[in-house]
Amino acid sequence: MLSQDSLLKSCWFFDYDGSLCPHLEVWEEHNYDSGLILQTLLKLQKKSRGVYWNTGRRLESLLRVNADYGLIPGYFVHGSYSWDTKNLEQLGEPLPPEWEEKLRTALKDFPGLRLEIKPTALRVASTKIPPGQDLRSFRHKMESIAPPGWKWHIGHRGMELLQDTCTKATGLQRTLALMPKDTLPLAVGDDPLDGPALREALVRGGIAVLIGENCGFMSEIPHKSSQILYFEDPSKFHEYLEELCS
C-alpha cells in the first residue's frame, strides 16, 4: 500500500485492457462494472497528481470507452496522440503506405493473424487464444524488418510497429515534464507491450504495477523489489485502488 504522502505525489498511467478490465475479447460483453471503476478513478484523480490512459487502442475505440468511463483528462495513445478534455494532438507520423501493403502481402501466408491499421501505428494480432504458431512464425520473419525510425514491439498476443519517438514511454515523458520533480509515476501494465512505460516509471524512481501472469519480462528490466506491485488479475487491482482511495 502506498503511503498517503506518496499517493498525493503520484501520477498514474493506466493500460486499459487487462489492467482495469478484462481483455478486449470479453470487454464487449461488459463482464465488469464500468461505473464502479469510473468512481474509483475519479477518487484517485482527486487524491493524486493525475490519472492518464496510456493505451494502444484506436481513437474510435477510446470513444466507446468514454461511453462507460467518461473523459479522463489526458489520454496518451502509444505516445503518438495526446488527448485532453479540449484538444487532440497528433504527435507521430503515419506509417509509410508501402509498408501497409507490404505487411498485407506478408500476412497472406498466416491465416491465424489479423492486421489492425491505426493512424500512427500498426498491429498484427492473433485470432486465437492462446496465440498459435502463426504469430511466432510471423515474428521470426518480420521483427527485424521495419522502415527507418520504426520498430516492432512484441507482446503476448500480438506485435506492434511503432515510431521510435512514439512508444508508451512517450506519454510519461511528456506528462511528467509538466509536473513537479518529486512526482511519483506509476505505470500499470499486463503485457510486454507495456514494457516501455513500465521501464520509464522505474528509471524515474517510480513504480511498475503488474497485472496477471504475462509479466515475466520484468525480470529483464533493472529495478528494486520495492518498485514492483503485482496483482493476479484486474479485480484484485481494482480492490487495491478502492482501499487506497478510501
C-alpha positions in Angstrom: 0.0 0.0 0.0 1.3 3.5 -0.9 1.7 5.9 1.9 -0.7 8.9 1.8 2.2 11.2 1.2 3.3 9.1 -1.8 -0.3 9.0 -3.1 -0.5 12.7 -3.1 2.6 12.9 -5.2 1.6 10.1 -7.5 0.8 10.2 -11.2 -0.9 7.1 -12.8 -0.5 5.8 -16.3 -3.1 3.0 -17.0 -3.0 0.5 -19.7 -6.7 -0.3 -20.5 -7.3 -3.9 -21.5 -6.1 -6.4 -18.9 -5.3 -3.8 -16.3 -8.6 -2.2 -15.2 -11.0 -4.6 -17.0 -10.8 -7.9 -18.9 -9.1 -8.3 -22.2 -10.6 -7.0 -25.4 -12.2 -10.3 -26.3 -14.5 -10.1 -23.3 -14.6 -6.3 -23.0 -17.6 -6.0 -25.4 -19.5 -8.4 -23.1 -19.1 -5.9 -20.2 -18.2 -8.5 -17.7 -17.2 -5.8 -15.2 -18.8 -2.8 -13.5 -17.6 0.2 -15.5 -19.4 2.6 -13.3 -17.7 1.4 -10.2 -14.3 1.6 -11.9 -15.0 5.1 -13.0 -15.9 6.1 -9.5 -12.6 4.7 -8.3 -10.6 6.6 -11.0 -12.3 9.8 -10.1 -11.4 9.3 -6.4 -7.8 8.5 -7.5 -7.7 11.7 -9.6 -8.6 13.8 -6.6 -6.0 12.2 -4.4 -3.1 12.2 -6.9 -1.5 14.5 -9.4 -3.0 12.8 -12.4 -4.7 9.8 -14.0 -3.9 9.0 -17.6 -4.7 6.3 -20.2 -1.6 5.0 -21.9 -3.1 2.6 -24.4 -2.7 1.2 -27.9 -6.5 1.4 -28.5 -7.6 3.2 -31.6 -9.2 6.6 -31.0 -12.7 5.4 -32.1 -12.3 2.6 -29.6 -11.5 5.1 -26.9 -14.7 6.9 -27.7 -16.5 3.7 -26.8 -14.6 3.5 -23.6 -15.8 7.1 -22.9 -19.4 5.8 -23.1 -18.5 3.8 -20.0 -15.9 5.9 -18.2 -16.5 9.5 -19.2 -13.5 11.5 -20.3 -10.5 11.2 -18.0 -8.3 14.2 -18.9 -5.0 13.4 -20.6 -5.2 10.4 -22.9 -2.0 9.2 -24.5 -2.3 6.6 -27.2 1.1 4.9 -27.6 2.7 8.3 -27.3 1.5 9.1 -30.8 -1.5 11.1 -29.7 -2.2 13.2 -26.6 -5.8 13.9 -25.8 -7.3 16.0 -23.0 -10.7 17.4 -22.4 -10.3 20.1 -25.1 -7.6 19.1 -27.6 -6.5 16.2 -29.7 -2.8 16.5 -30.7 -1.2 14.1 -33.2 2.5 13.6 -32.2 3.5 10.8 -34.6 3.6 10.4 -38.4 1.5 7.8 -40.3 3.2 4.6 -41.4 4.6 4.8 -44.9 1.8 3.5 -47.2 4.0 1.0 -49.0 4.6 -0.7 -45.6 1.0 -1.3 -45.0 0.8 -3.0 -48.4 4.0 -5.0 -47.7 2.5 -6.3 -44.5 -0.8 -7.2 -46.0 1.0 -9.2 -48.6 3.2 -11.0 -45.9 0.1 -11.8 -43.8 -1.5 -13.9 -46.7 0.7 -16.7 -45.5 -0.5 -16.5 -41.9 -4.3 -17.1 -41.8 -4.3 -17.1 -38.0 -3.4 -13.4 -37.8 -5.2 -10.1 -38.4 -3.9 -6.7 -39.3 -5.1 -3.5 -37.4 -4.2 -0.2 -39.1 -4.0 2.8 -36.8 -3.3 6.4 -37.7 0.2 6.3 -36.4 0.8 2.6 -35.7 0.1 -0.9 -36.9 -0.7 -4.0 -35.0 -0.6 -7.7 -36.0 -2.6 -9.9 -33.6 -3.5 -13.5 -33.3 -7.1 -14.6 -33.9 -6.6 -17.4 -31.4 -6.3 -17.5 -27.6 -3.7 -18.6 -26.7 -1.8 -17.4 -29.8 -0.7 -20.1 -32.2 2.3 -20.9 -34.4 1.4 -18.2 -36.9 2.3 -15.4 -34.6 5.7 -17.0 -33.7 6.4 -17.6 -37.4 5.4 -14.1 -38.5 7.5 -12.6 -35.7 10.6 -14.6 -36.8 10.1 -13.4 -40.4 9.3 -9.7 -39.7 10.7 -8.5 -36.4 14.0 -7.3 -37.9 12.3 -5.6 -40.9 10.9 -2.1 -40.4 11.0 1.3 -42.0 13.7 3.7 -40.8 12.7 5.2 -37.4 10.2 2.5 -36.6 10.4 -0.7 -34.5 8.4 -3.8 -33.8 7.2 -4.2 -30.2 6.4 -7.7 -29.2 3.5 -8.6 -27.0 2.0 -11.8 -25.6 -0.9 -11.8 -28.2 0.4 -9.6 -30.9 3.1 -7.3 -32.2 3.0 -3.5 -33.0 5.0 -1.4 -35.4 5.7 2.0 -33.7 7.9 5.0 -34.3 10.9 5.2 -32.1 9.7 8.5 -30.7 6.2 7.3 -30.0 6.1 4.5 -27.6 4.2 4.0 -24.3 7.2 5.8 -22.6 6.4 9.0 -24.5 3.2 9.6 -22.6 5.1 9.5 -19.3 7.9 11.7 -20.6 5.6 14.4 -21.9 3.3 14.5 -18.8 6.0 14.3 -16.2 7.9 17.2 -17.9 5.0 19.4 -16.8 4.8 18.2 -13.2 6.9 18.8 -10.1 10.2 17.0 -10.0 9.1 14.9 -7.0 6.1 13.4 -8.8 6.0 9.6 -8.3 5.0 7.9 -11.6 3.1 4.6 -11.5 2.8 2.7 -14.8 0.2 -0.1 -15.0 0.5 -3.0 -17.5 -0.1 -6.7 -18.1 1.9 -7.4 -21.3 5.4 -6.9 -22.7 3.9 -4.2 -24.9 3.6 -2.1 -21.7 7.3 -2.5 -21.1 8.5 0.9 -22.3 6.1 2.7 -19.9 7.0 0.4 -17.0 10.7 0.9 -17.7 10.3 4.7 -17.8 8.5 4.7 -14.5 11.2 2.6 -12.9 14.0 4.8 -14.3 12.3 7.8 -12.8 12.2 6.2 -9.3 8.5 5.2 -9.7 6.6 2.0 -9.5 5.6 -0.6 -12.1 2.2 -2.2 -11.4 1.9 -5.6 -12.9 -1.3 -7.4 -13.7 -1.6 -11.1 -14.5 0.7 -13.9 -15.5 2.3 -12.5 -18.6 4.8 -10.2 -16.7 7.9 -12.4 -16.7 9.6 -9.9 -19.0 10.0 -7.6 -16.0 13.0 -9.8 -14.8 14.9 -8.2 -17.8 14.4 -4.6 -16.5 16.6 -3.5 -13.7 14.5 -2.5 -10.6 14.3 -2.7 -6.8 11.8 -5.0 -5.3 10.1 -2.0 -3.6 9.3 -0.7 -7.1 7.0 -3.5 -8.1 3.4 -4.1 -7.2 1.8 -7.3 -8.5 -1.8 -8.4 -8.8 -3.1 -11.7 -10.2 -6.0 -10.1 -12.1 -7.7 -6.8 -12.7 -10.3 -7.3 -10.0 -7.6 -7.6 -7.3 -6.0 -4.4 -8.6 -9.3 -2.6 -8.5 -9.8 -3.7 -4.9 -6.4 -2.3 -4.1 -7.3 1.1 -5.7 -10.6 1.2 -3.8 -8.8 0.6 -0.5 -6.1 3.1 -1.4 -8.7 5.8 -2.1 -10.9 5.1 0.8 
